[in-house]
Amino acid sequence: MSSVTPLRTRLTRLGHVAVCVQDVPRAVAFYRTLGMEVAWQDEDWAFVKAGGDGLALLGPKYSAAGPHFGFVLEDEAALAHYYAQLQEQGAAATTIHAHRDGTSSFYAKDLDGNTFEFLAPRTPEAARLLGCG
């Protein structure tokens, strides 16, 4: 039996999918022609959105993660809870870490080896970016 108390809410949103691109500015320009908005852009990665859905464009120099999908959580307390739950289940997961865009997250693998991320805002700007609250 699990010693981690189940959350009162369940996951409600798949916040983004991350894909690898060869040229970040070129990829951003392409997705803008499709009507996506740029929410964040840096030299090695960018985040574009279509409404509340996000697409992370990971350039060749981006080393924090590879292709993955991400679940958006409302706050860091929920992030810590999911981390503890996965640790208890023996899942392979990175440590919780802060990102330069004002979010915190950790990466883990599902039973088939697919990488996923749990992501939560640390700042009001990050909450806006993620569509939280």
Backbone as a printed PyTorch tensor [residue, N CA C, xyz], in Angstrom:
tensor([[[  0.8350,  -1.1850,   0.0000],
         [  0.0000,   0.0000,   0.0000],
         [  0.8790,   1.2470,   0.0000]],

        [[  0.4810,   2.2400,  -0.7360],
         [  1.2490,   3.4660,  -0.8810],
         [  1.1580,   4.3230,   0.3750]],

        [[  2.3030,   4.9020,   0.7790],
         [  2.2820,   5.8150,   1.9130],
         [  2.0840,   7.2550,   1.4550]],

        [[  2.1160,   7.5060,   0.1430],
         [  1.8780,   8.8380,  -0.3910],
         [  0.3730,   9.0320,  -0.5010]],

        [[ -0.1180,  10.1060,   0.0970],
         [ -1.5440,  10.4040,   0.0360],
         [ -1.9250,  10.7860,  -1.3860]],

        [[ -2.9490,  10.1510,  -1.9680],
         [ -3.3540,  10.5130,  -3.3310],
         [ -3.8030,  11.9750,  -3.4020]],

        [[ -3.5170,  12.6210,  -4.5120],
         [ -3.9810,  13.9920,  -4.7140],
         [ -5.4930,  14.0180,  -4.8090]],

        [[ -6.0810,  15.1080,  -4.3950],
         [ -7.5440,  15.2270,  -4.4760],
         [ -7.9990,  15.5320,  -5.8910]],

        [[ -7.1040,  16.0370,  -6.6880],
         [ -7.4240,  16.2870,  -8.0940],
         [ -6.5710,  15.3670,  -8.9430]],

        [[ -6.9560,  15.2150, -10.1660],
         [ -6.1590,  14.3980, -11.0730],
         [ -5.5540,  15.2940, -12.1320]],

        [[ -4.6930,  14.7280, -12.9230],
         [ -4.0990,  15.5160, -14.0030],
         [ -5.1990,  16.0220, -14.9110]],

        [[ -5.1090,  17.2790, -15.2900],
         [ -6.1500,  17.8570, -16.1370],
         [ -5.6310,  18.3720, -17.4650]],

        [[ -4.3110,  18.4290, -17.6160],
         [ -3.8180,  19.0410, -18.8290],
         [ -2.4600,  18.4990, -19.2570]],

        [[ -2.3870,  18.1470, -20.5070],
         [ -1.1090,  17.8600, -21.1470],
         [ -0.6550,  19.2040, -21.7010]],

        [[  0.3570,  19.7950, -21.1100],
         [  0.7150,  21.1750, -21.4260],
         [  1.5490,  21.3750, -22.6660]],

        [[  2.4150,  20.4060, -22.9820],
         [  3.2530,  20.6000, -24.1600],
         [  3.8540,  19.2880, -24.6410]],

        [[  4.3070,  19.3590, -25.8680],
         [  5.1020,  18.3020, -26.4790],
         [  6.4170,  18.9690, -26.8770]],

        [[  7.5300,  18.2780, -26.6590],
         [  8.8400,  18.8220, -27.0240],
         [  9.4350,  17.9890, -28.1490]],

        [[  9.8990,  18.6830, -29.1790],
         [ 10.5010,  18.0250, -30.3370],
         [ 11.8690,  18.6440, -30.6160]],

        [[ 12.7200,  17.8970, -31.2670],
         [ 14.0450,  18.3890, -31.6480],
         [ 13.9700,  19.0810, -33.0050]],

        [[ 14.6710,  20.2130, -33.1020],
         [ 14.7580,  20.9510, -34.3600],
         [ 16.2270,  21.2490, -34.6390]],

        [[ 16.5880,  21.4440, -35.8930],
         [ 17.9670,  21.7360, -36.2710],
         [ 18.3180,  23.2100, -36.1340]],

        [[ 17.3180,  24.0950, -36.2950],
         [ 17.5620,  25.5360, -36.2840],
         [ 16.3880,  26.1940, -35.5670]],

        [[ 16.6160,  26.6820, -34.3530],
         [ 15.5240,  27.2180, -33.5340],
         [ 14.8380,  28.4100, -34.2070]],

        [[ 15.5590,  29.4560, -34.6580],
         [ 14.8710,  30.5850, -35.2920],
         [ 14.0530,  30.1750, -36.5270]],

        [[ 14.5970,  29.2760, -37.3260],
         [ 13.8670,  28.8090, -38.5140],
         [ 12.6020,  28.0600, -38.1110]],

        [[ 12.6890,  27.2140, -37.0820],
         [ 11.5180,  26.4690, -36.6160],
         [ 10.4660,  27.4170, -36.0460]],

        [[ 10.9090,  28.4130, -35.2770],
         [  9.9670,  29.3980, -34.7260],
         [  9.2500,  30.1180, -35.8600]],

        [[  9.9970,  30.5570, -36.8600],
         [  9.3840,  31.2570, -38.0000],
         [  8.3540,  30.3680, -38.6880]],

        [[  8.6730,  29.0930, -38.8580],
         [  7.7310,  28.1680, -39.4950],
         [  6.4430,  28.0470, -38.6820]],

        [[  6.5570,  27.8010, -37.3770],
         [  5.3610,  27.6100, -36.5610],
         [  4.5610,  28.9040, -36.4010]],

        [[  5.2320,  30.0570, -36.4980],
         [  4.4970,  31.3290, -36.4870],
         [  3.6260,  31.4470, -37.7360]],

        [[  4.1110,  30.9240, -38.8870],
         [  3.2890,  30.9890, -40.1030],
         [  2.0320,  30.1340, -39.9690]],

        [[  2.0610,  29.1630, -39.0460],
         [  0.8810,  28.3240, -38.7990],
         [ -0.0580,  28.9560, -37.7870]],

        [[  0.3270,  30.1340, -37.2510],
         [ -0.5320,  30.8400, -36.3150],
         [ -0.1720,  30.6670, -34.8560]],

        [[  0.9500,  30.0240, -34.5720],
         [  1.3580,  29.8640, -33.1750],
         [  2.0330,  31.1400, -32.6930]],

        [[  1.9310,  31.3810, -31.3770],
         [  2.5380,  32.5520, -30.7520],
         [  3.7980,  32.1420, -30.0080]],

        [[  4.8040,  32.9880, -30.0500],
         [  6.0510,  32.7210, -29.3410],
         [  5.8770,  33.1540, -27.8880]],

        [[  6.0120,  32.2090, -26.9740],
         [  5.9040,  32.5100, -25.5470],
         [  7.2820,  32.6830, -24.9220]],

        [[  8.2850,  32.0070, -25.4690],
         [  9.6560,  32.0790, -24.9450],
         [ 10.5940,  31.6840, -26.0680]],

        [[ 11.6780,  32.4220, -26.2230],
         [ 12.6810,  32.0210, -27.2010],
         [ 14.0540,  32.3720, -26.6760]],

        [[ 14.9440,  31.4240, -26.7940],
         [ 16.3260,  31.5990, -26.4110],
         [ 17.1730,  30.9990, -27.5280]],

        [[ 18.4670,  31.0490, -27.3900],
         [ 19.3590,  30.5490, -28.4340],
         [ 19.1830,  29.0550, -28.6940]],

        [[ 18.9790,  28.2850, -27.6160],
         [ 18.9670,  26.8310, -27.7630],
         [ 17.5810,  26.1800, -27.6990]],

        [[ 16.5400,  26.9540, -27.3880],
         [ 15.1870,  26.3880, -27.3890],
         [ 14.1630,  27.5010, -27.4310]],

        [[ 12.9440,  27.1190, -27.8120],
         [ 11.8320,  28.0690, -27.8430],
         [ 10.5580,  27.3370, -27.4460]],

        [[  9.5770,  28.1350, -27.0350],
         [  8.2770,  27.5900, -26.6440],
         [  7.2210,  28.3820, -27.3880]],

        [[  6.4640,  27.7070, -28.2500],
         [  5.3910,  28.3490, -29.0020],
         [  4.0650,  27.7540, -28.5540]],

        [[  3.0050,  28.5600, -28.6800],
         [  1.7100,  28.1190, -28.1760],
         [  0.6150,  28.2960, -29.2160]],

        [[ -0.3380,  27.3930, -29.1560],
         [ -1.5910,  27.4950, -29.9030],
         [ -2.6740,  27.4420, -28.8290]],

        [[ -3.1930,  28.6010, -28.4430],
         [ -4.1160,  28.6460, -27.3140],
         [ -3.3740,  28.2330, -26.0630]],

        [[ -3.9100,  27.2630, -25.3260],
         [ -3.2690,  26.7900, -24.1100],
         [ -2.2850,  25.6580, -24.3300]],

        [[ -2.1290,  25.2220, -25.5660],
         [ -1.2450,  24.0950, -25.8580],
         [  0.1250,  24.5850, -26.2980]],

        [[  1.1750,  23.9200, -25.8290],
         [  2.5200,  24.3570, -26.1270],
         [  3.3290,  23.3470, -26.9120]],

        [[  4.2870,  23.8740, -27.6420],
         [  5.2440,  23.0650, -28.3880],
         [  6.6330,  23.6120, -28.0640]],

        [[  7.4570,  22.7910, -27.4330],
         [  8.8310,  23.1710, -27.1370],
         [  9.7060,  22.7360, -28.2960]],

        [[ 10.4980,  23.6640, -28.8040],
         [ 11.3880,  23.4150, -29.9320],
         [ 12.8090,  23.3650, -29.3840]],

        [[ 13.3870,  22.1720, -29.3170],
         [ 14.6900,  21.9640, -28.7020],
         [ 15.7780,  21.9440, -29.7700]],

        [[ 16.6740,  22.9030, -29.7170],
         [ 17.7600,  22.9820, -30.6860],
         [ 18.8750,  22.0000, -30.3880]],

        [[ 19.8230,  21.8620, -31.3010],
         [ 20.9260,  20.9080, -31.1340],
         [ 21.7740,  21.1550, -29.8840]],

        [[ 21.8650,  22.4020, -29.4140],
         [ 22.6700,  22.7220, -28.2340],
         [ 21.8950,  22.5580, -26.9280]],

        [[ 20.6000,  22.2610, -27.0070],
         [ 19.8030,  22.1010, -25.7830],
         [ 20.1270,  20.7480, -25.1640]],

        [[ 20.5670,  20.7520, -23.9080],
         [ 21.0270,  19.5020, -23.3030],
         [ 20.2090,  19.0610, -22.0920]],

        [[ 19.2340,  19.8530, -21.6620],
         [ 18.4850,  19.5100, -20.4510],
         [ 17.5390,  18.3310, -20.6430]],

        [[ 17.0270,  18.1520, -21.8430],
         [ 16.0770,  17.0610, -22.1060],
         [ 15.9900,  16.8190, -23.5990]],

        [[ 15.5070,  15.6440, -23.9430],
         [ 15.2440,  15.3130, -25.3400],
         [ 13.7400,  15.3710, -25.5780]],

        [[ 13.2760,  14.7460, -26.6370],
         [ 11.8360,  14.7470, -26.9370],
         [ 11.0500,  14.1880, -25.7460]],

        [[  9.9340,  14.8400, -25.4320],
         [  9.1070,  14.4170, -24.3000],
         [  7.7460,  15.0980, -24.3950]],

        [[  6.8660,  14.7370, -23.4890],
         [  5.5990,  15.4580, -23.3330],
         [  5.5080,  15.9010, -21.8860]],

        [[  4.8000,  16.9970, -21.6430],
         [  4.7940,  17.5740, -20.3100],
         [  3.4040,  17.8160, -19.7580]],

        [[  3.2350,  17.4630, -18.4920],
         [  2.0020,  17.7370, -17.7630],
         [  2.1810,  19.0190, -16.9600]],

        [[  1.2140,  19.9260, -17.0390],
         [  1.2640,  21.1750, -16.2950],
         [  0.5230,  20.9980, -14.9750]],

        [[  1.1830,  21.3840, -13.8860],
         [  0.5870,  21.3520, -12.5560],
         [  0.3940,  22.7830, -12.0690]],

        [[ -0.5240,  22.9750, -11.1480],
         [ -0.8480,  24.3210, -10.6700],
         [  0.2360,  24.9560,  -9.8110]],

        [[  0.9680,  24.1460,  -9.0330],
         [  1.9390,  24.7400,  -8.1100],
         [  3.0300,  23.7380,  -7.7450]],

        [[  4.0150,  24.2380,  -7.0220],
         [  5.1570,  23.4000,  -6.6550],
         [  4.7950,  22.3220,  -5.6350]],

        [[  3.7340,  22.5260,  -4.8670],
         [  3.3000,  21.4860,  -3.9200],
         [  2.8350,  20.2450,  -4.6810]],

        [[  2.0900,  20.4460,  -5.7450],
         [  1.6440,  19.3110,  -6.5640],
         [  2.8420,  18.6470,  -7.2350]],

        [[  3.8040,  19.4580,  -7.6620],
         [  5.0180,  18.9230,  -8.2760],
         [  5.7460,  18.0080,  -7.2920]],

        [[  5.9150,  18.4660,  -6.0570],
         [  6.5890,  17.6660,  -5.0320],
         [  5.8080,  16.3860,  -4.7370]],

        [[  4.4800,  16.4720,  -4.7570],
         [  3.6630,  15.2920,  -4.4860],
         [  3.8570,  14.2270,  -5.5730]],

        [[  3.7790,  14.6430,  -6.8390],
         [  3.9610,  13.6740,  -7.9240],
         [  5.3700,  13.0970,  -7.9060]],

        [[  6.3560,  13.9140,  -7.5610],
         [  7.7300,  13.4230,  -7.4740],
         [  7.8210,  12.3250,  -6.4110]],

        [[  7.2520,  12.5770,  -5.2400],
         [  7.2850,  11.5810,  -4.1610],
         [  6.5550,  10.3090,  -4.5620]],

        [[  5.4310,  10.4660,  -5.2420],
         [  4.6500,   9.3060,  -5.6740],
         [  5.4520,   8.4430,  -6.6420]],

        [[  6.0940,   9.0620,  -7.6090],
         [  6.8800,   8.3060,  -8.5850],
         [  8.1170,   7.6790,  -7.9400]],

        [[  8.7430,   8.3970,  -7.0150],
         [  9.8900,   7.8320,  -6.3000],
         [  9.4710,   6.5920,  -5.5290]],

        [[  8.3230,   6.6600,  -4.8800],
         [  7.8360,   5.5130,  -4.1200],
         [  7.5580,   4.3160,  -5.0230]],

        [[  7.1190,   4.5930,  -6.2470],
         [  6.8300,   3.5250,  -7.1970],
         [  8.0830,   2.9910,  -7.8670]],

        [[  9.2290,   3.5950,  -7.5820],
         [ 10.4880,   3.1280,  -8.1530],
         [ 10.7520,   3.6140,  -9.5630]],

        [[ 10.0310,   4.6490,  -9.9970],
         [ 10.2160,   5.1740, -11.3530],
         [ 11.5350,   5.9420, -11.4390]],

        [[ 12.1730,   5.8380, -12.5820],
         [ 13.3860,   6.6140, -12.8320],
         [ 12.9840,   8.0590, -13.0660]],

        [[ 13.5340,   8.9690, -12.2640],
         [ 13.1920,  10.3850, -12.4030],
         [ 14.4080,  11.2400, -12.0780]],

        [[ 14.4880,  12.3940, -12.7300],
         [ 15.5290,  13.3570, -12.3970],
         [ 15.1210,  14.0490, -11.0970]],

        [[ 15.9880,  14.8730, -10.5630],
         [ 15.6090,  15.6790,  -9.4060],
         [ 14.7470,  16.8480,  -9.8750]],

        [[ 14.0020,  17.4360,  -8.9530],
         [ 13.2430,  18.6540,  -9.2680],
         [ 14.2670,  19.7760,  -9.4380]],

        [[ 14.1330,  20.5170, -10.5220],
         [ 15.0760,  21.6010, -10.7720],
         [ 14.3720,  22.8250, -11.3330]],

        [[ 14.9840,  23.9800, -11.1150],
         [ 14.4410,  25.2600, -11.5830],
         [ 14.9230,  25.5390, -13.0010]],

        [[ 14.0180,  26.0810, -13.8140],
         [ 14.3520,  26.4790, -15.1810],
         [ 14.4720,  27.9950, -15.2570]],

        [[ 15.1640,  28.4840, -16.2590],
         [ 15.3620,  29.9240, -16.4320],
         [ 14.0960,  30.6780, -16.8000]],

        [[ 13.0150,  29.9560, -17.1930],
         [ 11.7620,  30.6280, -17.5540],
         [ 10.8070,  30.7820, -16.3680]],

        [[ 11.2650,  30.4690, -15.1550],
         [ 10.4260,  30.6480, -13.9730],
         [  9.6090,  29.4270, -13.5820]],

        [[  9.8870,  28.3000, -14.2010],
         [  9.1870,  27.0620, -13.8580],
         [ 10.1320,  26.1190, -13.1200]],

        [[  9.5540,  25.1130, -12.4940],
         [ 10.3150,  24.0030, -11.9130],
         [  9.7380,  22.7260, -12.4850]],

        [[ 10.5870,  21.7000, -12.6120],
         [ 10.0820,  20.4500, -13.1750],
         [ 10.9960,  19.2900, -12.8240]],

        [[ 10.5250,  18.1190, -13.1790],
         [ 11.3700,  16.9400, -13.1990],
         [ 10.9160,  16.0740, -14.3700]],

        [[ 11.8390,  15.2430, -14.8560],
         [ 11.5660,  14.3330, -15.9530],
         [ 11.5610,  12.9120, -15.4150]],

        [[ 10.7320,  12.0750, -16.0250],
         [ 10.6690,  10.6670, -15.6420],
         [ 10.3580,   9.8500, -16.8890]],

        [[ 10.3990,   8.5470, -16.7470],
         [ 10.0670,   7.6490, -17.8590],
         [  8.8880,   6.7800, -17.4780]],

        [[  8.0080,   6.5560, -18.4580],
         [  6.8850,   5.6540, -18.2140],
         [  7.3570,   4.2060, -18.3690]],

        [[  6.4360,   3.2810, -18.2650],
         [  6.7950,   1.8610, -18.2940],
         [  7.3860,   1.4030, -19.6230]],

        [[  7.1520,   2.1890, -20.6880],
         [  7.6890,   1.8430, -22.0070],
         [  8.8870,   2.6910, -22.4070]],

        [[  9.4070,   3.4600, -21.4650],
         [ 10.6050,   4.2440, -21.7260],
         [ 10.3720,   5.6150, -22.3230]],

        [[  9.1190,   6.0610, -22.4390],
         [  8.8250,   7.3960, -22.9500],
         [  9.0990,   8.4290, -21.8620]],

        [[  9.7560,   9.5180, -22.2350],
         [ 10.0730,  10.5610, -21.2680],
         [  8.9090,  11.5250, -21.1430]],

        [[  8.5620,  11.8490, -19.8970],
         [  7.5490,  12.8620, -19.6380],
         [  8.0580,  13.8080, -18.5650]],

        [[  7.4140,  14.9500, -18.4670],
         [  7.8240,  15.9850, -17.5300],
         [  6.6160,  16.4400, -16.7260]],

        [[  6.8140,  16.6830, -15.4500],
         [  5.8320,  17.3810, -14.6270],
         [  6.4020,  18.7780, -14.4160]],

        [[  5.5870,  19.7980, -14.6840],
         [  6.0490,  21.1790, -14.7290],
         [  5.1100,  22.0580, -13.9100]],

        [[  5.6730,  22.9670, -13.1040],
         [  4.8590,  23.8910, -12.2980],
         [  5.5040,  25.2730, -12.2990]],

        [[  4.6910,  26.3140, -12.1850],
         [  5.2520,  27.6670, -12.1440],
         [  5.8640,  27.9810, -10.7790]],

        [[  6.9480,  28.7870, -10.8100],
         [  7.5430,  29.3370,  -9.5940],
         [  7.2600,  30.8200,  -9.4820]],

        [[  6.9570,  31.4550, -10.6090],
         [  6.7620,  32.9030, -10.6420],
         [  5.4090,  33.2220, -11.2760]],

        [[  4.8780,  34.4310, -11.0100],
         [  3.6130,  34.8250, -11.6610],
         [  3.7080,  34.8170, -13.1910]],

        [[  4.8620,  35.2290, -13.7190],
         [  5.0380,  35.2260, -15.1830],
         [  4.9840,  33.8040, -15.7320]],

        [[  5.5990,  32.8710, -15.0300],
         [  5.5600,  31.4750, -15.4630],
         [  4.1440,  30.9250, -15.3710]],

        [[  3.4000,  31.3120, -14.3400],
         [  2.0000,  30.8860, -14.2210],
         [  1.1830,  31.3720, -15.4080]],

        [[  1.4420,  32.6130, -15.8330],
         [  0.7560,  33.1560, -17.0060],
         [  1.1400,  32.3790, -18.2600]],

        [[  2.4320,  32.1180, -18.4110],
         [  2.9370,  31.3800, -19.5680],
         [  2.2770,  29.9960, -19.6660]],

        [[  2.1130,  29.3500, -18.5150],
         [  1.5500,  28.0080, -18.4920],
         [  0.0200,  27.9820, -18.4600]],

        [[ -0.5960,  29.1330, -18.2500],
         [ -2.0560,  29.1720, -18.1680],
         [ -2.5920,  28.6300, -16.8610]],

        [[ -1.8560,  28.8190, -15.7920],
         [ -2.2730,  28.3180, -14.4710],
         [ -3.0850,  29.3830, -13.7330]],

        [[ -4.0020,  28.8820, -12.9190],
         [ -4.7670,  29.7250, -11.9970],
         [ -5.5020,  30.7690, -12.6590]]])
